[in-house]
Amino acid sequence: ENISLEKMAQYYFISRAQLCRRFKKATGTSIGTYISTKRMLTAKAMLLDGKKPTEIYAACGYSDYSTFYRAFKKEFGISPREYRNLIIENQQNLI
């Protein structure tokens, strides 16, 4: 689902600016950064569960794979496929 500041602000009956200020004060991070981090952690968990990267991007709120790919690589320093391959390799080494 698309998450917008406008919808969240309306839900809490406050302005967008007030919502952003309160959220940052309470968490120490911006709403955008928080959402991005949660999406990336969810994607990482799904990769650990054996899902393919091309199955994950939409479930994590990305409209296309290339945007998801860039965000994942920026966050973790490797591509989703490389991360998945590392997981598979590590599991095989444990056997």
Buried (B, 14 or more C-beta within 10 A) or exposed (E): EEEEBEEBBEEEEBEBEEBBEEBBEEEEEEBEEBEBEEBBEBBBEBBEEEBEBEEBBEEBBBEEBEEBBEBBBEBBEEBBBBBBEEBEEEEEEEE
